[in-house]
Structure formats: structure tokens, C-alpha cells
Amino acid sequence: MEIELSVQDKYWSDAVSGGSQAEEIAAEVWEKWFETWLERLEEDLPEACGYELTIRLSGDREIQALNAQYRHQDKPTDVLSFAATEAEYPVRELLGEEMPLYLGDIMISVDTARRQAQSQGHPLQMELAWLAAHGLLHLLGWDHPDEESLTRMLNEQETLLQAVGLAL
């Protein structure tokens, strides 16, 4: 399975909120996580020769603006997902067999992730992985409108973290 991941690390590159370089996760780590997760979630994937997605790390200010624009909630949030497969275009037949399928974008606020990690007593890397897994599941059509589906999704997130050697 071919996977192309674009990591847009605006958080540390712009030094938003004074992030520490020691907390930064290398692009190779992100790529390994998503490769492992997509292989595990293969049955949830639309058929394609490969997959592309983007993860963007930012701060509260940027994610709040997007949260207000797309979810009508003018406050920061931890993760937003923008699934490309929910849209009618691009039509899979027009892309051809050799083109990877773009799954969408995941945006994580490192500011919010840091606060959540501190309040839960685990490392920032663990929280970022947790949020990335949550965002990926949303890209693949998972949702949590009720307690039962939320429990199922949280259990799957835990399984995904365990698959890359992380556990809450």
C-alpha cells in the first residue's frame, strides 16, 4: 500500500506559543504511524492504488478560526478533519487507476494538545498520536453521534496507538 503524507508543521516552524523543538515529531514518525494505521484500517478504505493525506500542526488561533468557519463554534478545539472522500469530486473514475486517492486533511492544535496531555498526565507525543488517530478515523467516515459509536471509536483509537507501540 502506497501512502503519501504531507506534514505541515506550522506550529514549531512559526514558534507559535513558544513550542519546544524537543517535542517535535519527525515526519518519518508521522509517516510510519499513518502507514501502520492505514494498513490496519484497510477494510475501511476505498479501493485505490495508494492514499494521500495531510496533517497540519498549528496553534489555537488558527484552529479556532477554522472551527468557527466550518463548525460555527468560535473556540479552539483539539483536532479537525476535512474528509476529501465525502465530496462528490474528484470522481474516482476520472482520476485513473494509477493516481492515489486523497483522503483529506487533519489539523491539530498543539496548544490544546499540550494542555490535554498535561491534564491527563501523559506525554505530548501520546496526545498528538491520539488526536491524529481520531482525525484519521473521521477521514475514513467514522463518527460519534452517540455514546455507543463514541466508545467504539475510542476503542479503535486505543488499538491504533497500540499498533505503533503507544498506549494510554
Secondary structure, 3 states (H helix, E strand, C coil): CEEEEEEEEHHHHCCHHHCCHHHCCCHHHHHHHHHHHHHHCHHHCCCCCEEEEEEEEECHHHHHHHHHHHHCCCCCCCEEEEEHHHCCCCCHHHHCCCCCEEEEEEEEEHHHHHHHHHHHCCCHHHHHHHHHHHHHHHHCCCCCCCHHHHHHHHHHHHHHHHHCCCCC
